Amino acid sequence: MRTMWELIEGDGPLVATAIHDGHALREEVAKLHEIDEAGRLREEDPFSGRWTDIADTRIIGTVSRFEMDLNRPREKAVYIKPEDAWGLHVWKSEPPEDLVEQSLRQYDAFYAMADEVLSKIAKRHGKFIVLDLHTYNHRREGPDAPPANPDENPEINVGTGSMERDRWEPVINRFITDLSAFDFDGRRLDVRENIRFRGGYFSKWIHQRFPQSGCALAIEVKKFFMDELSGTLHPDIFQSVHKALRSTVPGLLEELKKIGSLR
């Protein structure tokens, strides 16, 4: 079975993931797809894998979410109908069962890998933080239409909807405070909690599998650092987001130390 992720393991209690960074499709899937490459790219999280180097342990998806979506429950991981995929027609005809099952075997392999990696970190450190990095669109109406209302679409949305918030409140608050305080080219980023997204299945799985030890912050960065329609990166803005995310690491580790998780 091919590998559908890149894994870099480190020693610390901080993990960064970019499970929607991937764009690749296996050949038999690509042949049955009706959606074109540009359409796929707009719904993926290109470049997000580069941000994961802020953590010792990194997991980067290498396969498109249009083959299987690692941030959805297993029964919904393969988009079948348009309503599964923002109204997009993914397939020329309904995919055969054996093709779907092969995708789901890879889905299972990913979660088995994640379980093994996070279990080792939990055993080593007691508690750990996962920065579950994603990006999201805000110009779905096209280049000539205004962007989505910024009141409802923060530049960075921190999803905490699936965790026991009281347990991890110091970590959540410190992350939001430090990220909001970062000097972002002479201004402050708009960072808010659970406005646009509350977190997907991957962060929920972490909280269910590691209820005492795992804190997954589902971080959705609005695609203001790129042209979401063409896929063109704005390098300076992208690097500034990278630096802003990196600036939160000392505070996150400090909060873990305060609650006695570092051994």
C-alpha atoms as one frame of an Amber mdcrd trajectory, in Angstrom:
protein
   0.000   0.000   0.000   1.330   3.453  -0.866   1.945   5.956   1.922  -0.559
   8.792   1.997   1.283  10.900   4.539   4.680  12.286   5.409   5.724  11.728
   9.012   8.582  13.441  10.846   8.845  12.312  14.455  10.442  14.405  17.193
  10.882  14.242  20.951   8.630  17.034  22.219   4.949  17.183  23.193   3.938
  19.454  20.307   2.581  18.013  17.037   1.600  19.929  13.898  -0.538  18.342
  11.192  -1.683  19.409   7.726  -3.881  16.534   6.645  -5.467  18.385   3.695
  -2.195  19.568   2.150  -2.156  16.692  -0.361  -3.184  16.967  -4.011  -2.317
  13.544  -5.442  -4.831  10.938  -6.638  -4.207   7.315  -7.471  -4.692   6.616
 -11.168  -7.961   4.697 -10.978  -9.555   7.473  -8.933  -8.372  10.221 -11.273
  -9.840   8.397 -14.301 -13.319   8.434 -12.758 -13.229  12.014 -11.516 -15.355
  14.644 -13.197 -13.970  17.493 -11.086 -10.874  19.059 -12.634  -7.536  19.687
 -10.943  -8.204  23.392 -10.347 -11.527  22.589  -8.711  -9.839  20.139  -6.363
  -7.072  22.557  -5.492  -9.534  25.243  -4.409 -10.937  22.937  -1.720  -7.596
  21.561  -0.550  -5.140  23.264   1.814  -2.137  23.943  -0.437   1.060  25.103
   1.282  -0.250  24.281   4.767   2.310  21.508   5.200   5.089  24.103   5.268
   3.692  25.526   8.494   4.086  22.223  10.331   7.819  22.767  10.894   6.903
  24.778  13.994   6.564  21.449  15.860   8.935  18.571  16.544   6.498  15.973
  15.220   4.836  16.652  11.877   2.166  14.789   9.902   1.420  16.007   6.376
  -1.212  14.511   4.111   0.029  13.745   0.599  -3.235  12.566  -0.975  -6.153
  14.779  -2.001  -9.193  14.974   0.225 -11.134  14.129  -2.946  -9.743  10.598
  -2.733 -10.559  10.307   0.959 -11.057  13.017   3.548  -9.122  12.345   6.723
 -11.060  15.030   8.572 -14.397  13.239   8.267 -15.766  10.085   9.889 -14.952
   6.882   8.034 -18.463   6.479   6.623 -18.265   9.958   5.088 -14.597  10.012
   4.148 -15.201   9.364   0.431 -17.327  12.037  -1.214 -20.065  10.310  -3.219
 -22.791  12.880  -3.842 -22.442  16.607  -4.636 -23.828  17.496  -1.215 -20.815
  15.722   0.297 -18.475  18.141  -1.494 -19.877  21.688  -1.446 -22.200  20.881
  -4.356 -19.333  19.795  -6.606 -19.806  16.859  -8.996 -16.797  14.731  -8.124
 -17.471  11.565 -10.144 -18.476  10.805 -13.731 -20.544   7.971 -12.257 -20.819
   6.500  -8.784 -17.458   4.935  -7.865 -17.345   1.128  -7.595 -17.346  -0.416
  -4.153 -13.847  -1.892  -4.431 -12.377   1.529  -5.271 -14.047   3.083  -2.236
 -12.907   0.220  -0.009  -9.312   0.670  -1.111  -9.513   4.343  -0.187 -10.954
   3.444   3.203  -8.142   0.963   3.855  -5.735   3.848   3.425  -7.894   5.952
   5.736  -7.638   3.194   8.356  -3.867   3.027   7.894  -3.587   6.748   8.547
  -5.531   6.571  11.793  -3.523   3.537  12.919  -0.336   5.527  12.307  -1.699
   8.575  14.153  -2.722   6.387  17.089   0.747   4.879  17.326   2.540   8.230
  17.070   0.332  10.043  19.588   0.340   7.102  22.009   4.137   7.249  22.140
   4.056  10.994  22.807   1.416  10.590  25.523   3.498   7.884  27.195   6.628
  10.035  27.017   5.160  13.379  28.112   1.821  12.719  29.784   0.026  15.351
  27.726   0.470  16.768  24.249  -0.883  19.462  21.934  -1.783  18.973  18.272
  -1.970  22.022  16.024  -4.405  20.703  13.415  -3.694  23.141  10.564  -6.213
  23.895   7.808  -7.157  26.726   5.476 -10.519  27.922   4.197 -12.029  29.838
   1.284 -13.643  33.244   1.542 -14.132  34.224  -2.091 -16.551  31.567  -3.267
 -18.588  34.102  -5.269 -15.660  34.753  -7.618 -12.962  37.393  -8.156 -15.367
  40.212  -8.997 -17.590  39.710  -5.952 -16.803  40.969  -2.459 -15.175  38.478
  -0.087 -17.173  36.747   2.613 -18.240  38.944   5.522 -15.166  39.346   7.793
 -17.410  39.545  10.843 -18.195  35.880  10.295 -14.850  34.846   8.784 -11.857
  35.598  11.017  -8.377  35.436   9.570  -7.658  32.593  11.954 -10.451  30.510
  13.439  -9.521  28.313  16.405 -11.874  25.336  16.667 -12.292  23.854  20.129
 -15.778  22.403  19.845 -14.932  18.756  20.548 -12.698  19.136  23.603 -13.339
  19.365  27.330 -12.666  23.070  27.356 -12.196  23.541  31.100  -9.306  21.092
  31.087  -7.451  22.924  28.333  -8.583  26.516  28.845  -5.095  27.844  29.724
  -3.685  26.371  26.502  -6.530  27.712  24.347  -6.385  31.181  25.854  -2.608
  31.383  25.633  -2.608  30.360  21.971  -5.252  32.925  21.034  -3.623  35.661
  23.130  -0.128  35.114  21.728  -1.318  34.794  18.144  -3.456  37.923  18.469
  -0.528  39.855  19.968   1.891  39.041  17.143   3.039  42.076  15.154   1.660
  41.084  11.764   3.326  43.612   9.497   2.256  46.489  11.700  -1.185  45.214
  12.663  -2.866  42.414  14.610  -4.447  39.281  13.192  -8.162  38.663  13.650
  -8.095  35.472  15.746 -11.334  34.115  17.182 -12.660  30.871  18.606 -15.428
  28.716  17.063 -16.767  31.426  14.748 -16.541  29.763  11.331 -15.538  26.238
  12.379 -15.605  24.233  15.596 -13.135  21.569  14.464 -13.470  18.484  12.285
 -13.320  14.753  12.841  -9.544  14.464  13.277  -9.454  16.738  16.322 -12.614
  15.062  17.655 -10.959  11.642  17.283  -7.914  12.861  19.211 -10.089  14.046
  22.076 -12.034  10.781  22.127  -8.964   8.565  21.852  -6.835  10.579  24.299
  -9.399  12.227  26.617  -6.928  12.884  29.438  -3.795  13.670  27.458  -4.592
  15.138  24.013  -5.430  18.745  23.179  -6.080  19.358  19.476  -6.544  22.948
  18.338  -8.276  22.938  14.940  -6.724  25.981  13.276  -8.374  27.315  10.125
  -6.443  30.067   8.341  -8.487  32.089   5.876  -6.871  32.039   2.433  -5.870
  35.701   2.545  -2.257  34.538   2.109  -2.998  33.280  -1.416  -5.361  33.665
  -4.357  -7.786  30.851  -3.629  -9.159  30.913  -7.182  -5.855  30.565  -9.034
  -3.824  28.846  -6.318  -1.132  31.541  -6.450   0.728  32.081  -3.188   1.425
  35.538  -1.724   4.857  34.638  -0.257   5.314  37.589   2.093   1.909  37.171
   3.724   2.383  33.406   3.882   5.696  33.809   5.691   4.154  36.271   8.116
   1.455  33.723   9.003   4.210  31.150   9.455   6.072  33.429  11.872   2.862
  34.210  13.748   2.120  30.509  14.268   5.702  29.876  15.346   5.454  32.686
  17.910   2.853  30.672  19.858   5.120  27.691  20.522   6.922  28.970  23.659
   3.617  29.884  25.286   2.045  26.521  24.478   4.984  24.658  25.995   4.907
  26.949  29.028   1.230  26.190  29.643   1.871  22.457  29.382   4.673  22.794
  31.905   2.383  24.696  34.280  -0.096  21.839  34.338   2.695  19.381  35.044
   2.666  17.506  31.763   6.359  17.684  30.934   8.433  14.923  32.507
